[in-house]
């Protein structure tokens, strides 16, 4: 039998309805916990849920700054952790993003050199907000590193999955993205010695999770063809990364990455969200694939880059339409 052992205890007289009293006695017997222990557990859970709801409210307090709205594309110049996107609660069908890696990359406004503990807390906050926005059958595809070795080895992928599950997301699968970016370095750890060798995997991960139900609740129009489906349901994707110089962003991913995720995991006209827009690749791909694209970006420079890229894509579509 488990009893309360906390030294800071108060004895209070509490009146309980007879049915509640009997139910707590039953729980106490089945779980082999004292009556008082069960009551404290139940109250702690209720109070914890209330506190969590208060924290969630803090994630929706910033006025949205809609800077771009054209042809099913919405771009907000805001901090995703604060912007009020209440209008989309329970409506996002697919989230595709690559959050900051915390590798001291210069993203401009965003500080990318916080402690690992702070990074995990940041991950928990943005995933909690994303969970609120997702439809019950909504999916997320998050591109993250397998691990990091700067300032100490950290299992980023494993920790991300753990945090996402605690938030409430359910695990579906992991796609290994082989960028073919093999390092030329050979002196990882101890050279030709079992003393302390490092194994470096030149791949990144795409974690696929969902909110409550994996199977789509409603029938929609898929836009993936037979060959793509066969190839992409193999969990190793091989294609090159994007040029930092060409795009003007320190860590861009190629259009191929969101394109595959969008075609494989969403229907035409679904709502696609990228909470960390960067150079706008997800928005471009979502628009090209006939989905509604919503993006949030905190840095003004990247907002400008994204808007230029989006306008170019829209203009090209008009030219293609006219030429037909």
C-alpha positions as CSV (number, residue, x, y, z in Angstrom):
1,X,0.0,0.0,0.0
2,X,1.4,3.4,-1.0
3,X,0.9,6.3,1.5
4,X,1.6,10.0,1.4
5,X,5.1,10.8,2.6
6,X,5.3,14.5,2.0
7,X,6.3,16.4,5.1
8,X,4.1,19.4,4.2
9,X,0.7,17.9,4.9
10,X,-2.5,19.4,6.2
11,X,-5.5,17.6,7.7
12,X,-8.8,19.0,6.4
13,X,-12.4,17.9,6.8
14,X,-13.9,17.4,3.4
15,X,-17.4,16.4,2.6
16,X,-17.8,13.9,-0.2
17,X,-20.8,12.5,-2.0
18,X,-21.3,8.9,-1.0
19,X,-20.9,7.6,-4.5
20,X,-17.6,9.5,-4.9
21,X,-16.4,8.2,-1.6
22,X,-17.2,4.6,-2.6
23,X,-15.5,5.0,-6.0
24,X,-12.3,6.4,-4.3
25,X,-12.3,3.4,-1.9
26,X,-12.6,1.1,-4.9
27,X,-9.7,2.8,-6.7
28,X,-7.6,2.7,-3.5
29,X,-8.1,-1.1,-3.1
30,X,-7.4,-1.9,-6.8
31,X,-4.3,0.3,-7.1
32,X,-3.1,-0.5,-3.6
33,X,-2.8,3.2,-2.7
34,X,-4.1,4.9,0.5
35,X,-7.4,6.8,0.3
36,X,-5.6,10.1,0.9
37,X,-3.0,9.2,-1.8
38,X,-5.7,8.7,-4.4
39,X,-7.5,11.9,-3.6
40,X,-4.2,13.9,-3.8
41,X,-3.4,12.2,-7.1
42,X,-6.8,13.1,-8.6
43,X,-6.6,16.7,-7.4
44,X,-3.0,17.1,-8.7
45,X,-4.1,15.9,-12.1
46,X,-7.0,18.3,-12.2
47,X,-4.9,21.3,-11.1
48,X,-2.2,20.3,-13.6
49,X,-4.7,20.3,-16.4
50,X,-5.9,23.8,-15.4
51,X,-2.3,25.0,-15.3
52,X,-1.6,23.5,-18.7
53,X,-4.7,25.3,-20.2
54,X,-3.3,28.6,-18.8
55,X,0.0,27.9,-20.4
56,X,-1.8,27.1,-23.7
57,X,-3.5,30.5,-23.5
58,X,-0.1,32.2,-23.4
59,X,0.7,30.7,-26.8
60,X,-2.2,32.6,-28.4
61,X,-1.8,36.1,-27.1
62,X,0.1,38.0,-29.9
63,X,-2.0,39.8,-32.5
64,X,-1.5,38.2,-35.9
65,X,0.5,40.2,-38.5
66,X,-0.7,38.9,-41.8
67,X,1.8,40.2,-44.3
68,X,0.9,38.1,-47.4
69,X,-2.4,36.7,-48.5
70,X,-2.8,35.6,-52.1
71,X,-4.3,32.6,-53.8
72,X,-4.6,30.2,-50.8
73,X,-1.4,31.4,-49.1
74,X,-1.2,33.1,-45.8
75,X,2.1,34.3,-44.3
76,X,2.3,35.8,-40.8
77,X,5.2,37.9,-39.4
78,X,5.0,36.6,-35.9
79,X,6.6,34.4,-33.2
80,X,4.8,31.1,-33.5
81,X,5.0,30.6,-29.7
82,X,2.8,33.7,-29.2
83,X,0.7,34.5,-32.3
84,X,-3.1,34.0,-32.0
85,X,-4.0,31.4,-34.5
86,X,-7.2,30.4,-32.7
87,X,-9.2,30.5,-36.0
88,X,-7.3,27.4,-37.0
89,X,-7.7,25.3,-33.9
90,X,-8.6,21.8,-34.8
91,X,-8.3,22.5,-38.6
92,X,-4.7,21.9,-39.7
93,X,-4.5,18.7,-41.7
94,X,-0.7,18.5,-42.1
95,X,2.3,20.3,-40.5
96,X,5.5,20.2,-42.4
97,X,8.5,22.1,-40.9
98,X,12.1,22.1,-39.9
99,X,12.5,23.9,-36.5
100,X,15.7,25.6,-35.5
101,X,18.4,23.0,-34.7
102,X,20.1,24.8,-31.8
103,X,23.5,24.5,-33.5
104,X,24.4,28.2,-33.1
105,X,23.3,28.9,-36.7
106,X,22.8,32.6,-37.3
107,X,19.0,32.9,-38.1
108,X,18.9,36.6,-37.5
109,X,16.2,37.3,-34.9
110,X,16.1,33.8,-33.5
111,X,18.7,32.8,-30.8
112,X,20.0,29.4,-31.8
113,X,22.5,28.8,-29.0
114,X,20.3,28.2,-26.0
115,X,21.1,25.3,-23.6
116,X,19.8,21.9,-24.5
117,X,17.3,22.0,-21.6
118,X,16.0,25.3,-22.9
119,X,15.8,23.8,-26.4
120,X,13.7,20.8,-25.1
121,X,11.4,23.3,-23.3
122,X,11.1,25.3,-26.6
123,X,10.2,22.1,-28.4
124,X,7.6,21.2,-25.9
125,X,5.9,24.6,-26.2
126,X,5.7,24.7,-30.0
127,X,4.5,21.1,-30.2
128,X,1.9,21.9,-27.5
129,X,0.6,24.7,-29.7
130,X,0.7,22.6,-32.8
131,X,-1.3,19.9,-31.1
132,X,-4.1,22.5,-30.4
133,X,-4.1,23.5,-34.0
134,X,-4.2,20.0,-35.5
135,X,-7.3,18.3,-36.7
136,X,-8.1,15.0,-34.9
137,X,-6.6,13.1,-37.9
138,X,-3.9,15.7,-38.5
139,X,-0.3,14.6,-39.2
140,X,3.0,16.3,-38.6
141,X,6.3,15.8,-40.6
142,X,9.2,17.3,-38.7
143,X,12.7,17.4,-40.2
144,X,15.3,17.3,-37.4
145,X,18.8,16.0,-37.0
146,X,19.5,12.5,-35.7
147,X,21.8,13.9,-33.1
148,X,24.2,16.8,-32.4
149,X,27.8,16.7,-31.2
150,X,28.4,20.4,-30.6
151,X,28.9,21.2,-26.9
152,X,28.3,17.5,-26.1
153,X,26.6,14.6,-27.8
154,X,22.8,14.9,-27.6
155,X,20.1,12.4,-29.0
156,X,18.0,15.1,-30.7
157,X,15.7,12.7,-32.6
158,X,15.1,10.4,-29.6
159,X,14.3,13.4,-27.3
160,X,12.0,15.0,-29.9
161,X,9.9,11.8,-30.2
162,X,9.7,11.5,-26.4
163,X,8.6,15.2,-26.0
164,X,6.1,14.9,-28.8
165,X,4.5,11.8,-27.2
166,X,4.3,13.5,-23.8
167,X,2.5,16.4,-25.5
168,X,0.0,14.0,-26.9
169,X,1.1,13.1,-30.4
170,X,1.1,9.5,-31.5
171,X,4.1,8.0,-33.3
172,X,3.6,6.6,-36.8
173,X,7.0,6.3,-38.5
174,X,10.4,7.9,-39.3
175,X,11.8,8.7,-42.7
176,X,15.6,8.8,-43.1
177,X,16.6,11.6,-45.4
178,X,19.9,10.7,-47.0
179,X,21.3,14.1,-48.2
180,X,24.4,12.4,-49.6
181,X,26.4,15.0,-47.6
182,X,29.2,12.8,-46.5
183,X,31.9,14.6,-44.6
184,X,35.5,14.4,-45.8
185,X,36.8,14.5,-42.3
186,X,38.4,11.2,-41.0
187,X,39.6,12.1,-37.5
188,X,36.3,11.6,-35.6
189,X,37.3,11.0,-32.0
190,X,40.2,8.6,-31.6
191,X,42.0,7.8,-35.0
192,X,42.3,4.1,-35.7
193,X,41.7,3.3,-32.1
194,X,38.9,1.9,-30.0
195,X,39.7,4.5,-27.4
196,X,37.0,7.0,-28.2
197,X,35.8,6.8,-31.9
198,X,32.8,8.8,-33.0
199,X,30.3,7.5,-35.5
200,X,28.8,10.3,-37.6
201,X,25.6,9.6,-39.7
202,X,25.3,11.9,-42.7
203,X,21.5,11.8,-42.6
204,X,18.6,13.7,-41.2
205,X,15.3,12.4,-39.9
206,X,11.7,13.2,-40.8
207,X,9.5,12.3,-37.9
208,X,5.9,11.4,-38.8
209,X,3.3,11.6,-36.0
210,X,-0.4,12.3,-35.7
211,X,-2.9,13.7,-33.2
212,X,-5.6,11.1,-32.4
213,X,-6.3,9.0,-35.5
214,X,-4.0,8.0,-38.3
215,X,-6.6,7.0,-40.9
216,X,-8.2,10.1,-42.5
217,X,-11.7,10.7,-41.2
218,X,-13.0,12.0,-44.6
219,X,-12.3,10.9,-48.1
220,X,-10.4,13.4,-50.3
221,X,-8.5,13.6,-53.5
222,X,-5.0,12.2,-53.4
223,X,-2.4,13.7,-55.9
224,X,0.3,11.0,-55.6
225,X,0.9,8.6,-58.5
226,X,1.7,4.9,-58.4
227,X,5.5,5.1,-58.8
228,X,5.8,7.9,-56.2
229,X,3.8,6.0,-53.7
230,X,5.9,2.9,-54.1
231,X,9.1,4.8,-53.8
232,X,8.2,7.2,-51.0
233,X,6.7,4.6,-48.7
234,X,10.2,3.2,-48.5
235,X,11.5,5.0,-45.4
236,X,14.8,6.1,-46.9
237,X,14.6,9.2,-49.2
238,X,17.7,10.1,-51.1
239,X,18.0,13.6,-52.7
240,X,20.4,16.5,-52.3
241,X,19.9,19.4,-49.9
242,X,19.4,23.0,-50.9
243,X,22.0,25.7,-51.6
244,X,22.2,28.2,-48.7
245,X,23.7,30.9,-51.0
246,X,21.0,30.5,-53.7
247,X,18.1,30.7,-51.3
248,X,19.6,33.2,-48.9
249,X,18.9,31.2,-45.7
250,X,21.4,29.4,-43.5
251,X,19.5,26.1,-43.3
252,X,17.0,25.7,-46.2
253,X,15.5,22.4,-47.2
254,X,14.7,21.6,-50.8
255,X,11.2,21.7,-52.2
256,X,11.4,18.0,-52.7
257,X,11.1,17.3,-49.0
258,X,7.8,19.1,-48.3
259,X,6.5,18.0,-51.8
260,X,6.8,14.4,-50.9
261,X,5.3,14.8,-47.4
262,X,2.4,16.8,-48.8
263,X,1.6,14.4,-51.6
264,X,2.0,11.3,-49.4
265,X,0.2,12.5,-46.3
266,X,-2.5,15.0,-47.4
267,X,-5.4,15.5,-49.8
268,X,-5.9,18.2,-52.3
269,X,-7.3,21.4,-50.6
270,X,-6.0,20.3,-47.2
271,X,-4.6,23.0,-44.9
272,X,-0.8,22.8,-44.5
273,X,1.0,24.7,-41.8
274,X,4.7,25.6,-41.4
275,X,5.3,27.3,-38.0
276,X,9.0,28.1,-38.9
277,X,8.7,29.3,-42.5
278,X,12.3,30.3,-43.1
279,X,12.7,30.8,-46.8
280,X,9.2,29.6,-47.6
281,X,9.8,26.2,-49.1
282,X,6.8,24.5,-47.5
283,X,4.5,27.3,-48.6
284,X,5.7,27.1,-52.2
285,X,5.3,23.3,-52.3
286,X,1.8,23.4,-50.6
287,X,0.6,26.0,-53.1
288,X,2.0,24.1,-56.1
289,X,0.3,20.9,-54.8
290,X,-3.1,22.5,-54.6
291,X,-3.3,22.9,-50.8
292,X,-4.0,25.9,-48.6
293,X,-0.6,27.1,-47.2
294,X,-0.2,28.9,-43.8
295,X,3.1,30.0,-42.5
296,X,4.6,31.9,-39.5
297,X,8.1,33.5,-39.5
298,X,9.6,35.6,-36.8
299,X,12.5,37.2,-38.8
300,X,11.7,40.1,-41.1
301,X,14.6,39.2,-43.5
302,X,13.2,35.8,-44.1
303,X,9.7,37.2,-44.5
304,X,11.1,39.3,-47.4
305,X,12.8,36.3,-48.9
306,X,9.7,34.2,-48.7
307,X,7.5,36.9,-50.2
308,X,9.8,37.3,-53.2
309,X,9.9,33.6,-53.8
310,X,6.1,33.3,-53.5
311,X,5.5,36.2,-55.9
312,X,7.8,34.6,-58.4
313,X,5.9,31.3,-58.1
314,X,2.6,33.0,-58.5
315,X,3.8,35.0,-61.5
316,X,5.2,31.8,-63.1
317,X,1.8,30.1,-62.7
318,X,0.1,33.0,-64.4
319,X,2.6,32.9,-67.3
320,X,2.1,29.2,-67.7
321,X,-1.7,29.7,-67.7
322,X,-1.5,32.4,-70.4
323,X,0.8,30.3,-72.6
324,X,-1.5,27.3,-72.6
